Amino acid sequence: MDDPGPAGGMRDEGRTRVVLLSCGSFNPITLMHLRMFEVARDYLENTGQYRVLRGIISPVSDGYKKKGLIEASHRLEMARLASEDSDWITVDPWEGSQPEWMETVKVAQHHYEELLSAGQNQDDVDTVKYTKRRCIEDESQHQAKDCLLCSDDPQLMLLCGADVLVSFGIPNLWKEEDIAEIVGRYGLVCINRSGSDPQKIIHQSKTLWKHRKNIHLVDELAVNALSATVVRKALCGRQSVKYLLPDPVVHYIQEHSLYSSESEQKNADVVLAPFQRYTKDLSKRKKMTIELRKRKHK
């Protein structure tokens, strides 16, 4: 039996009001990260069913232990600089400030509870200025989930690239129940890159297939292979990254001398946090981490 669809959002002239949440390393944030938000908003609003209120960038914490991952304080500041001219995209430090890695589903729960709280405290939550100046507090991740099904609540959707959809199939990188909650309860907007086949991935996964109506696949018309990995490689080779990153981010990297062959070796001998948490066998943890890194460099 197919899932009936994600929780109904707050209606605005017949449209469901949506907040887009993008979780990731943002190491560093690139123009394509920002472009994803614009593409997703255009797609959703052009269906006539949604109105996108705002986008949230949520950099992962240092506890993720990904190879080459620089400090969250730098990644958060670069994301803030990159989005400071946007009137609807904001950066949230809650995930990045956690001492340990937080599963994406818990990050989504946190932000949904924030939306509920904002909706209860003011008539209109459609303001990025409120989001940028509010005090981020550590709220309980275990509040009653029944509230997520209220029909008058705004809807949170996870925004990602096709590489995240591919990662759902990597053993022990995600918990199956977390994937089910992400796509079943919140919904997913996936920006397709050239060379990927998200439809095939959905067909091969029982969980994704069950909740396929909640997955929005969006093609990016401006085909671009730009990624944070490409940017770091250029920086390590002392090549220009102008027009790949927002200018304030380029200046910040130069000012703080970020990204080098040395920084690329950070966490090189450390097992990725999800494998540490979900895999009991130490040798398997290391093998999975190595295999994942090989995929990233293909």
C-alpha positions as protocol buffer text, in pm:
chain_id: "A"
residue {
  index: 1
  type: MET
  ca { x: 0 y: 0 z: 0 }
}
residue {
  index: 2
  type: ASP
  ca { x: 143 y: 339 z: -101 }
}
residue {
  index: 3
  type: ASP
  ca { x: 204 y: 612 z: 153 }
}
residue {
  index: 4
  type: PRO
  ca { x: -69 y: 880 z: 139 }
}
residue {
  index: 5
  type: GLY
  ca { x: 186 y: 1160 z: 130 }
}
residue {
  index: 6
  type: PRO
  ca { x: 369 y: 1383 z: 374 }
}
residue {
  index: 7
  type: ALA
  ca { x: 189 y: 1577 z: 640 }
}
residue {
  index: 8
  type: GLY
  ca { x: -32 y: 1850 z: 496 }
}
residue {
  index: 9
  type: GLY
  ca { x: 120 y: 2195 z: 531 }
}
residue {
  index: 10
  type: MET
  ca { x: -22 y: 2532 z: 626 }
}
residue {
  index: 11
  type: ARG
  ca { x: -237 y: 2654 z: 337 }
}
residue {
  index: 12
  type: ASP
  ca { x: -185 y: 2989 z: 168 }
}
residue {
  index: 13
  type: GLU
  ca { x: -439 y: 3067 z: -101 }
}
residue {
  index: 14
  type: GLY
  ca { x: -476 y: 2697 z: -167 }
}
residue {
  index: 15
  type: ARG
  ca { x: -101 y: 2631 z: -161 }
}
residue {
  index: 16
  type: THR
  ca { x: 95 y: 2431 z: 92 }
}
residue {
  index: 17
  type: ARG
  ca { x: 353 y: 2649 z: 267 }
}
residue {
  index: 18
  type: VAL
  ca { x: 695 y: 2485 z: 264 }
}
residue {
  index: 19
  type: VAL
  ca { x: 1033 y: 2534 z: 428 }
}
residue {
  index: 20
  type: LEU
  ca { x: 1331 y: 2370 z: 256 }
}
residue {
  index: 21
  type: LEU
  ca { x: 1606 y: 2219 z: 473 }
}
residue {
  index: 22
  type: SER
  ca { x: 1943 y: 2123 z: 329 }
}
residue {
  index: 23
  type: CYS
  ca { x: 2188 y: 1928 z: 547 }
}
residue {
  index: 24
  type: GLY
  ca { x: 2545 y: 1858 z: 443 }
}
residue {
  index: 25
  type: SER
  ca { x: 2913 y: 1930 z: 489 }
}
residue {
  index: 26
  type: PHE
  ca { x: 2920 y: 2258 z: 292 }
}
residue {
  index: 27
  type: ASN
  ca { x: 3297 y: 2218 z: 284 }
}
residue {
  index: 28
  type: PRO
  ca { x: 3295 y: 2483 z: 146 }
}
residue {
  index: 29
  type: ILE
  ca { x: 2954 y: 2609 z: 36 }
}
residue {
  index: 30
  type: THR
  ca { x: 2948 y: 2668 z: -342 }
}
residue {
  index: 31
  type: LEU
  ca { x: 2728 y: 2857 z: -584 }
}
residue {
  index: 32
  type: MET
  ca { x: 2565 y: 2526 z: -679 }
}
residue {
  index: 33
  type: HIS
  ca { x: 2452 y: 2472 z: -320 }
}
residue {
  index: 34
  type: LEU
  ca { x: 2269 y: 2804 z: -338 }
}
residue {
  index: 35
  type: ARG
  ca { x: 2147 y: 2727 z: -688 }
}
residue {
  index: 36
  type: MET
  ca { x: 1977 y: 2411 z: -556 }
}
residue {
  index: 37
  type: PHE
  ca { x: 1748 y: 2622 z: -340 }
}
residue {
  index: 38
  type: GLU
  ca { x: 1646 y: 2841 z: -632 }
}
residue {
  index: 39
  type: VAL
  ca { x: 1581 y: 2542 z: -859 }
}
residue {
  index: 40
  type: ALA
  ca { x: 1376 y: 2366 z: -591 }
}
residue {
  index: 41
  type: ARG
  ca { x: 1168 y: 2674 z: -517 }
}
residue {
  index: 42
  type: ASP
  ca { x: 1092 y: 2733 z: -884 }
}
residue {
  index: 43
  type: TYR
  ca { x: 990 y: 2371 z: -930 }
}
residue {
  index: 44
  type: LEU
  ca { x: 762 y: 2355 z: -628 }
}
residue {
  index: 45
  type: GLU
  ca { x: 593 y: 2689 z: -687 }
}
residue {
  index: 46
  type: ASN
  ca { x: 544 y: 2621 z: -1058 }
}
residue {
  index: 47
  type: THR
  ca { x: 333 y: 2317 z: -970 }
}
residue {
  index: 48
  type: GLY
  ca { x: 77 y: 2557 z: -825 }
}
residue {
  index: 49
  type: GLN
  ca { x: 59 y: 2344 z: -509 }
}
residue {
  index: 50
  type: TYR
  ca { x: 328 y: 2502 z: -293 }
}
residue {
  index: 51
  type: ARG
  ca { x: 461 y: 2833 z: -172 }
}
residue {
  index: 52
  type: VAL
  ca { x: 817 y: 2820 z: -42 }
}
residue {
  index: 53
  type: LEU
  ca { x: 863 y: 3041 z: 264 }
}
residue {
  index: 54
  type: ARG
  ca { x: 1233 y: 3000 z: 321 }
}
residue {
  index: 55
  type: GLY
  ca { x: 1537 y: 2777 z: 290 }
}
residue {
  index: 56
  type: ILE
  ca { x: 1762 y: 2660 z: 572 }
}
residue {
  index: 57
  type: ILE
  ca { x: 2128 y: 2563 z: 532 }
}
residue {
  index: 58
  type: SER
  ca { x: 2240 y: 2328 z: 811 }
}
residue {
  index: 59
  type: PRO
  ca { x: 2611 y: 2238 z: 805 }
}
residue {
  index: 60
  type: VAL
  ca { x: 2704 y: 1909 z: 974 }
}
residue {
  index: 61
  type: SER
  ca { x: 2904 y: 1912 z: 1298 }
}
residue {
  index: 62
  type: ASP
  ca { x: 3271 y: 1824 z: 1330 }
}
residue {
  index: 63
  type: GLY
  ca { x: 3157 y: 1498 z: 1488 }
}
residue {
  index: 64
  type: TYR
  ca { x: 3073 y: 1358 z: 1145 }
}
residue {
  index: 65
  type: LYS
  ca { x: 3446 y: 1282 z: 1107 }
}
residue {
  index: 66
  type: LYS
  ca { x: 3452 y: 1309 z: 729 }
}
residue {
  index: 67
  type: LYS
  ca { x: 3795 y: 1319 z: 568 }
}
residue {
  index: 68
  type: GLY
  ca { x: 3902 y: 1675 z: 494 }
}
residue {
  index: 69
  type: LEU
  ca { x: 3617 y: 1830 z: 694 }
}
residue {
  index: 70
  type: ILE
  ca { x: 3736 y: 2162 z: 836 }
}
residue {
  index: 71
  type: GLU
  ca { x: 3595 y: 2316 z: 1155 }
}
residue {
  index: 72
  type: ALA
  ca { x: 3222 y: 2384 z: 1169 }
}
residue {
  index: 73
  type: SER
  ca { x: 3286 y: 2742 z: 1282 }
}
residue {
  index: 74
  type: HIS
  ca { x: 3449 y: 2817 z: 945 }
}
residue {
  index: 75
  type: ARG
  ca { x: 3187 y: 2629 z: 744 }
}
residue {
  index: 76
  type: LEU
  ca { x: 2904 y: 2808 z: 925 }
}
residue {
  index: 77
  type: GLU
  ca { x: 3059 y: 3149 z: 869 }
}
residue {
  index: 78
  type: MET
  ca { x: 3119 y: 3080 z: 498 }
}
residue {
  index: 79
  type: ALA
  ca { x: 2757 y: 2968 z: 461 }
}
residue {
  index: 80
  type: ARG
  ca { x: 2641 y: 3283 z: 637 }
}
residue {
  index: 81
  type: LEU
  ca { x: 2852 y: 3500 z: 407 }
}
residue {
  index: 82
  type: ALA
  ca { x: 2724 y: 3314 z: 100 }
}
residue {
  index: 83
  type: SER
  ca { x: 2358 y: 3365 z: 192 }
}
residue {
  index: 84
  type: GLU
  ca { x: 2367 y: 3711 z: 348 }
}
residue {
  index: 85
  type: ASP
  ca { x: 2228 y: 3876 z: 33 }
}
residue {
  index: 86
  type: SER
  ca { x: 1938 y: 3631 z: 8 }
}
residue {
  index: 87
  type: ASP
  ca { x: 1597 y: 3741 z: 131 }
}
residue {
  index: 88
  type: TRP
  ca { x: 1481 y: 3384 z: 194 }
}
residue {
  index: 89
  type: ILE
  ca { x: 1781 y: 3153 z: 252 }
}
residue {
  index: 90
  type: THR
  ca { x: 1925 y: 3142 z: 603 }
}
residue {
  index: 91
  type: VAL
  ca { x: 2191 y: 2945 z: 792 }
}
residue {
  index: 92
  type: ASP
  ca { x: 2113 y: 2758 z: 1111 }
}
residue {
  index: 93
  type: PRO
  ca { x: 2400 y: 2671 z: 1351 }
}
residue {
  index: 94
  type: TRP
  ca { x: 2216 y: 2416 z: 1566 }
}
residue {
  index: 95
  type: GLU
  ca { x: 2340 y: 2101 z: 1390 }
}
residue {
  index: 96
  type: GLY
  ca { x: 2692 y: 2232 z: 1336 }
}
residue {
  index: 97
  type: SER
  ca { x: 2731 y: 2328 z: 1702 }
}
residue {
  index: 98
  type: GLN
  ca { x: 2651 y: 1980 z: 1836 }
}
residue {
  index: 99
  type: PRO
  ca { x: 2945 y: 1801 z: 2003 }
}
residue {
  index: 100
  type: GLU
  ca { x: 2852 y: 1476 z: 1829 }
}
residue {
  index: 101
  type: TRP
  ca { x: 2714 y: 1393 z: 1487 }
}
residue {
  index: 102
  type: MET
  ca { x: 2335 y: 1416 z: 1469 }
}
residue {
  index: 103
  type: GLU
  ca { x: 2136 y: 1195 z: 1231 }
}
residue {
  index: 104
  type: THR
  ca { x: 1962 y: 1395 z: 959 }
}
residue {
  index: 105
  type: VAL
  ca { x: 1622 y: 1275 z: 1078 }
}
residue {
  index: 106
  type: LYS
  ca { x: 1689 y: 1430 z: 1421 }
}
residue {
  index: 107
  type: VAL
  ca { x: 1793 y: 1755 z: 1256 }
}
residue {
  index: 108
  type: ALA
  ca { x: 1465 y: 1751 z: 1060 }
}
residue {
  index: 109
  type: GLN
  ca { x: 1269 y: 1685 z: 1380 }
}
residue {
  index: 110
  type: HIS
  ca { x: 1442 y: 1978 z: 1550 }
}
residue {
  index: 111
  type: HIS
  ca { x: 1359 y: 2219 z: 1269 }
}
residue {
  index: 112
  type: TYR
  ca { x: 1001 y: 2099 z: 1242 }
}
residue {
  index: 113
  type: GLU
  ca { x: 954 y: 2164 z: 1612 }
}
residue {
  index: 114
  type: GLU
  ca { x: 1104 y: 2510 z: 1558 }
}
residue {
  index: 115
  type: LEU
  ca { x: 844 y: 2574 z: 1287 }
}
residue {
  index: 116
  type: LEU
  ca { x: 565 y: 2463 z: 1516 }
}
residue {
  index: 117
  type: SER
  ca { x: 693 y: 2688 z: 1792 }
}
residue {
  index: 118
  type: ALA
  ca { x: 724 y: 2986 z: 1557 }
}
residue {
  index: 119
  type: GLY
  ca { x: 372 y: 2925 z: 1427 }
}
residue {
  index: 120
  type: GLN
  ca { x: 231 y: 2925 z: 1778 }
}
residue {
  index: 121
  type: ASN
  ca { x: 412 y: 3245 z: 1880 }
}
residue {
  index: 122
  type: GLN
  ca { x: 325 y: 3460 z: 1578 }
}
residue {
  index: 123
  type: ASP
  ca { x: 55 y: 3474 z: 1317 }
}
residue {
  index: 124
  type: ASP
  ca { x: 289 y: 3471 z: 1018 }
}
residue {
  index: 125
  type: VAL
  ca { x: 612 y: 3265 z: 1011 }
}
residue {
  index: 126
  type: ASP
  ca { x: 696 y: 3392 z: 664 }
}
residue {
  index: 127
  type: THR
  ca { x: 996 y: 3602 z: 766 }
}
residue {
  index: 128
  type: VAL
  ca { x: 1362 y: 3519 z: 728 }
}
residue {
  index: 129
  type: LYS
  ca { x: 1461 y: 3813 z: 949 }
}
residue {
  index: 130
  type: TYR
  ca { x: 1290 y: 3644 z: 1244 }
}
residue {
  index: 131
  type: THR
  ca { x: 1476 y: 3322 z: 1171 }
}
residue {
  index: 132
  type: LYS
  ca { x: 1816 y: 3497 z: 1146 }
}
residue {
  index: 133
  type: ARG
  ca { x: 1783 y: 3680 z: 1478 }
}
residue {
  index: 134
  type: ARG
  ca { x: 1612 y: 3416 z: 1693 }
}
residue {
  index: 135
  type: CYS
  ca { x: 1811 y: 3244 z: 1964 }
}
residue {
  index: 136
  type: ILE
  ca { x: 1875 y: 2882 z: 1870 }
}
residue {
  index: 137
  type: GLU
  ca { x: 1807 y: 2660 z: 2169 }
}
residue {
  index: 138
  type: ASP
  ca { x: 1866 y: 2292 z: 2225 }
}
residue {
  index: 139
  type: GLU
  ca { x: 1514 y: 2152 z: 2231 }
}
residue {
  index: 140
  type: SER
  ca { x: 1408 y: 1797 z: 2306 }
}
residue {
  index: 141
  type: GLN
  ca { x: 1417 y: 1563 z: 2007 }
}
residue {
  index: 142
  type: HIS
  ca { x: 1155 y: 1335 z: 2159 }
}
residue {
  index: 143
  type: GLN
  ca { x: 837 y: 1542 z: 2166 }
}
residue {
  index: 144
  type: ALA
  ca { x: 514 y: 1366 z: 2069 }
}
residue {
  index: 145
  type: LYS
  ca { x: 522 y: 1292 z: 1695 }
}
residue {
  index: 146
  type: ASP
  ca { x: 143 y: 1319 z: 1662 }
}
residue {
  index: 147
  type: CYS
  ca { x: 187 y: 1696 z: 1621 }
}
residue {
  index: 148
  type: LEU
  ca { x: 364 y: 1636 z: 1289 }
}
residue {
  index: 149
  type: LEU
  ca { x: 39 y: 1520 z: 1137 }
}
residue {
  index: 150
  type: CYS
  ca { x: -158 y: 1838 z: 1208 }
}
residue {
  index: 151
  type: SER
  ca { x: -310 y: 1970 z: 885 }
}
residue {
  index: 152
  type: ASP
  ca { x: -245 y: 2338 z: 969 }
}
residue {
  index: 153
  type: ASP
  ca { x: 129 y: 2298 z: 1021 }
}
residue {
  index: 154
  type: PRO
  ca { x: 386 y: 2427 z: 771 }
}
residue {
  index: 155
  type: GLN
  ca { x: 559 y: 2148 z: 581 }
}
residue {
  index: 156
  type: LEU
  ca { x: 932 y: 2084 z: 603 }
}
residue {
  index: 157
  type: MET
  ca { x: 1101 y: 1925 z: 303 }
}
residue {
  index: 158
  type: LEU
  ca { x: 1457 y: 1795 z: 281 }
}
residue {
  index: 159
  type: LEU
  ca { x: 1652 y: 1938 z: -12 }
}
residue {
  index: 160
  type: CYS
  ca { x: 1942 y: 1736 z: -151 }
}
residue {
  index: 161
  type: GLY
  ca { x: 2138 y: 1636 z: -457 }
}
residue {
  index: 162
  type: ALA
  ca { x: 2114 y: 1299 z: -628 }
}
residue {
  index: 163
  type: ASP
  ca { x: 2427 y: 1186 z: -445 }
}
residue {
  index: 164
  type: VAL
  ca { x: 2228 y: 1175 z: -119 }
}
residue {
  index: 165
  type: LEU
  ca { x: 1969 y: 953 z: -283 }
}
residue {
  index: 166
  type: VAL
  ca { x: 2253 y: 721 z: -391 }
}
residue {
  index: 167
  type: SER
  ca { x: 2391 y: 720 z: -36 }
}
residue {
  index: 168
  type: PHE
  ca { x: 2064 y: 578 z: 97 }
}
residue {
  index: 169
  type: GLY
  ca { x: 2174 y: 247 z: -54 }
}
residue {
  index: 170
  type: ILE
  ca { x: 2514 y: 233 z: 120 }
}
residue {
  index: 171
  type: PRO
  ca { x: 2496 y: -24 z: 403 }
}
residue {
  index: 172
  type: ASN
  ca { x: 2518 y: 122 z: 755 }
}
residue {
  index: 173
  type: LEU
  ca { x: 2536 y: 482 z: 637 }
}
residue {
  index: 174
  type: TRP
  ca { x: 2166 y: 536 z: 705 }
}
residue {
  index: 175
  type: LYS
  ca { x: 1913 y: 355 z: 922 }
}
residue {
  index: 176
  type: GLU
  ca { x: 1621 y: 230 z: 714 }
}
residue {
  index: 177
  type: GLU
  ca { x: 1368 y: 372 z: 961 }
}
residue {
  index: 178
  type: ASP
  ca { x: 1534 y: 714 z: 930 }
}
residue {
  index: 179
  type: ILE
  ca { x: 1503 y: 705 z: 552 }
}
residue {
  index: 180
  type: ALA
  ca { x: 1137 y: 609 z: 589 }
}
residue {
  index: 181
  type: GLU
  ca { x: 1070 y: 903 z: 821 }
}
residue {
  index: 182
  type: ILE
  ca { x: 1258 y: 1152 z: 603 }
}
residue {
  index: 183
  type: VAL
  ca { x: 1075 y: 1065 z: 281 }
}
residue {
  index: 184
  type: GLY
  ca { x: 748 y: 953 z: 440 }
}
residue {
  index: 185
  type: ARG
  ca { x: 688 y: 1225 z: 695 }
}
residue {
  index: 186
  type: TYR
  ca { x: 870 y: 1527 z: 553 }
}
residue {
  index: 187
  type: GLY
  ca { x: 924 y: 1464 z: 183 }
}
residue {
  index: 188
  type: LEU
  ca { x: 1232 y: 1506 z: -34 }
}
residue {
  index: 189
  type: VAL
  ca { x: 1327 y: 1744 z: -313 }
}
residue {
  index: 190
  type: CYS
  ca { x: 1616 y: 1593 z: -508 }
}
residue {
  index: 191
  type: ILE
  ca { x: 1808 y: 1800 z: -763 }
}
residue {
  index: 192
  type: ASN
  ca { x: 1930 y: 1567 z: -1034 }
}
residue {
  index: 193
  type: ARG
  ca { x: 2283 y: 1594 z: -1167 }
}
residue {
  index: 194
  type: SER
  ca { x: 2409 y: 1482 z: -1505 }
}
residue {
  index: 195
  type: GLY
  ca { x: 2506 y: 1116 z: -1505 }
}
residue {
  index: 196
  type: SER
  ca { x: 2283 y: 1009 z: -1215 }
}
residue {
  index: 197
  type: ASP
  ca { x: 1967 y: 799 z: -1240 }
}
residue {
  index: 198
  type: PRO
  ca { x: 1746 y: 874 z: -938 }
}
residue {
  index: 199
  type: GLN
  ca { x: 1448 y: 689 z: -1085 }
}
residue {
  index: 200
  type: LYS
  ca { x: 1651 y: 368 z: -1088 }
}
residue {
  index: 201
  type: ILE
  ca { x: 1753 y: 422 z: -726 }
}
residue {
  index: 202
  type: ILE
  ca { x: 1389 y: 469 z: -623 }
}
residue {
  index: 203
  type: HIS
  ca { x: 1283 y: 154 z: -807 }
}
residue {
  index: 204
  type: GLN
  ca { x: 1554 y: -49 z: -636 }
}
residue {
  index: 205
  type: SER
  ca { x: 1460 y: 61 z: -284 }
}
residue {
  index: 206
  type: LYS
  ca { x: 1144 y: -72 z: -116 }
}
residue {
  index: 207
  type: THR
  ca { x: 1133 y: 225 z: 119 }
}
residue {
  index: 208
  type: LEU
  ca { x: 1182 y: 488 z: -151 }
}
residue {
  index: 209
  type: TRP
  ca { x: 934 y: 315 z: -380 }
}
residue {
  index: 210
  type: LYS
  ca { x: 672 y: 303 z: -105 }
}
residue {
  index: 211
  type: HIS
  ca { x: 704 y: 679 z: -46 }
}
residue {
  index: 212
  type: ARG
  ca { x: 779 y: 773 z: -408 }
}
residue {
  index: 213
  type: LYS
  ca { x: 492 y: 1025 z: -418 }
}
residue {
  index: 214
  type: ASN
  ca { x: 678 y: 1228 z: -157 }
}
residue {
  index: 215
  type: ILE
  ca { x: 999 y: 1247 z: -362 }
}
residue {
  index: 216
  type: HIS
  ca { x: 1023 y: 1537 z: -605 }
}
residue {
  index: 217
  type: LEU
  ca { x: 1288 y: 1481 z: -872 }
}
residue {
  index: 218
  type: VAL
  ca { x: 1403 y: 1806 z: -1029 }
}
residue {
  index: 219
  type: ASP
  ca { x: 1635 y: 1838 z: -1328 }
}
residue {
  index: 220
  type: GLU
  ca { x: 1889 y: 2119 z: -1319 }
}
residue {
  index: 221
  type: LEU
  ca { x: 1890 y: 2287 z: -1659 }
}
residue {
  index: 222
  type: ALA
  ca { x: 2232 y: 2442 z: -1607 }
}
residue {
  index: 223
  type: VAL
  ca { x: 2439 y: 2123 z: -1616 }
}
residue {
  index: 224
  type: ASN
  ca { x: 2741 y: 2174 z: -1392 }
}
residue {
  index: 225
  type: ALA
  ca { x: 2988 y: 1933 z: -1233 }
}
residue {
  index: 226
  type: LEU
  ca { x: 3081 y: 2185 z: -963 }
}
residue {
  index: 227
  type: SER
  ca { x: 3119 y: 2031 z: -619 }
}
residue {
  index: 228
  type: ALA
  ca { x: 3294 y: 2115 z: -292 }
}
residue {
  index: 229
  type: THR
  ca { x: 3542 y: 1835 z: -371 }
}
residue {
  index: 230
  type: VAL
  ca { x: 3635 y: 2004 z: -699 }
}
residue {
  index: 231
  type: VAL
  ca { x: 3675 y: 2337 z: -519 }
}
residue {
  index: 232
  type: ARG
  ca { x: 3901 y: 2191 z: -250 }
}
residue {
  index: 233
  type: LYS
  ca { x: 4114 y: 2022 z: -516 }
}
residue {
  index: 234
  type: ALA
  ca { x: 4156 y: 2355 z: -694 }
}
residue {
  index: 235
  type: LEU
  ca { x: 4244 y: 2531 z: -370 }
}
residue {
  index: 236
  type: CYS
  ca { x: 4502 y: 2268 z: -279 }
}
residue {
  index: 237
  type: GLY
  ca { x: 4654 y: 2316 z: -624 }
}
residue {
  index: 238
  type: ARG
  ca { x: 4658 y: 2693 z: -572 }
}
residue {
  index: 239
  type: GLN
  ca { x: 4418 y: 2747 z: -859 }
}
residue {
  index: 240
  type: SER
  ca { x: 4155 y: 3019 z: -880 }
}
residue {
  index: 241
  type: VAL
  ca { x: 3806 y: 2941 z: -748 }
}
residue {
  index: 242
  type: LYS
  ca { x: 3656 y: 3275 z: -847 }
}
residue {
  index: 243
  type: TYR
  ca { x: 3306 y: 3234 z: -994 }
}
residue {
  index: 244
  type: LEU
  ca { x: 3280 y: 2891 z: -829 }
}
residue {
  index: 245
  type: LEU
  ca { x: 3212 y: 3039 z: -486 }
}
residue {
  index: 246
  type: PRO
  ca { x: 3051 y: 3366 z: -376 }
}
residue {
  index: 247
  type: ASP
  ca { x: 3319 y: 3635 z: -353 }
}
residue {
  index: 248
  type: PRO
  ca { x: 3284 y: 3681 z: 26 }
}
residue {
  index: 249
  type: VAL
  ca { x: 3353 y: 3309 z: 69 }
}
residue {
  index: 250
  type: VAL
  ca { x: 3663 y: 3327 z: -153 }
}
residue {
  index: 251
  type: HIS
  ca { x: 3792 y: 3619 z: 54 }
}
residue {
  index: 252
  type: TYR
  ca { x: 3719 y: 3436 z: 380 }
}
residue {
  index: 253
  type: ILE
  ca { x: 3913 y: 3129 z: 264 }
}
residue {
  index: 254
  type: GLN
  ca { x: 4208 y: 3346 z: 164 }
}
residue {
  index: 255
  type: GLU
  ca { x: 4199 y: 3545 z: 487 }
}
residue {
  index: 256
  type: HIS
  ca { x: 4202 y: 3233 z: 705 }
}
residue {
  index: 257
  type: SER
  ca { x: 4427 y: 3021 z: 478 }
}
residue {
  index: 258
  type: LEU
  ca { x: 4171 y: 2741 z: 461 }
}
residue {
  index: 259
  type: TYR
  ca { x: 4206 y: 2420 z: 259 }
}
residue {
  index: 260
  type: SER
  ca { x: 4544 y: 2268 z: 191 }
}
residue {
  index: 261
  type: SER
  ca { x: 4695 y: 1926 z: 136 }
}
residue {
  index: 262
  type: GLU
  ca { x: 4732 y: 1908 z: 514 }
}
residue {
  index: 263
  type: SER
  ca { x: 4365 y: 1987 z: 586 }
}
residue {
  index: 264
  type: GLU
  ca { x: 4259 y: 1727 z: 328 }
}
residue {
  index: 265
  type: GLN
  ca { x: 4419 y: 1462 z: 551 }
}
residue {
  index: 266
  type: LYS
  ca { x: 4212 y: 1557 z: 854 }
}
residue {
  index: 267
  type: ASN
  ca { x: 4017 y: 1253 z: 982 }
}
residue {
  index: 268
  type: ALA
  ca { x: 4204 y: 1035 z: 731 }
}
residue {
  index: 269
  type: ASP
  ca { x: 4248 y: 760 z: 989 }
}
residue {
  index: 270
  type: VAL
  ca { x: 3909 y: 807 z: 1155 }
}
residue {
  index: 271
  type: VAL
  ca { x: 3599 y: 599 z: 1084 }
}
residue {
  index: 272
  type: LEU
  ca { x: 3301 y: 799 z: 960 }
}
residue {
  index: 273
  type: ALA
  ca { x: 3053 y: 865 z: 1242 }
}
residue {
  index: 274
  type: PRO
  ca { x: 2757 y: 666 z: 1098 }
}
residue {
  index: 275
  type: PHE
  ca { x: 2977 y: 360 z: 1053 }
}
residue {
  index: 276
  type: GLN
  ca { x: 3103 y: 399 z: 1410 }
}
residue {
  index: 277
  type: ARG
  ca { x: 2744 y: 407 z: 1534 }
}
residue {
  index: 278
  type: TYR
  ca { x: 2581 y: 144 z: 1315 }
}
residue {
  index: 279
  type: THR
  ca { x: 2859 y: -111 z: 1254 }
}
residue {
  index: 280
  type: LYS
  ca { x: 2982 y: -334 z: 1535 }
}
residue {
  index: 281
  type: ASP
  ca { x: 3276 y: -493 z: 1350 }
}
residue {
  index: 282
  type: LEU
  ca { x: 3575 y: -252 z: 1356 }
}
residue {
  index: 283
  type: SER
  ca { x: 3732 y: -396 z: 1039 }
}
residue {
  index: 284
  type: LYS
  ca { x: 3402 y: -352 z: 854 }
}
residue {
  index: 285
  type: ARG
  ca { x: 3380 y: 9 z: 974 }
}
residue {
  index: 286
  type: LYS
  ca { x: 3719 y: 93 z: 826 }
}
residue {
  index: 287
  type: LYS
  ca { x: 3646 y: -91 z: 501 }
}
residue {
  index: 288
  type: MET
  ca { x: 3313 y: 93 z: 455 }
}
residue {
  index: 289
  type: THR
  ca { x: 3479 y: 430 z: 521 }
}
residue {
  index: 290
  type: ILE
  ca { x: 3747 y: 356 z: 259 }
}
residue {
  index: 291
  type: GLU
  ca { x: 3488 y: 242 z: 4 }
}
residue {
  index: 292
  type: LEU
  ca { x: 3278 y: 553 z: 58 }
}
residue {
  index: 293
  type: ARG
  ca { x: 3581 y: 776 z: 2 }
}
residue {
  index: 294
  type: LYS
  ca { x: 3658 y: 596 z: -322 }
}
residue {
  index: 295
  type: ARG
  ca { x: 3303 y: 665 z: -445 }
}
residue {
  index: 296
  type: LYS
  ca { x: 3340 y: 1033 z: -358 }
}
residue {
  index: 297
  type: HIS
  ca { x: 3653 y: 1063 z: -571 }
}
residue {
  index: 298
  type: LYS
  ca { x: 3518 y: 887 z: -879 }
}
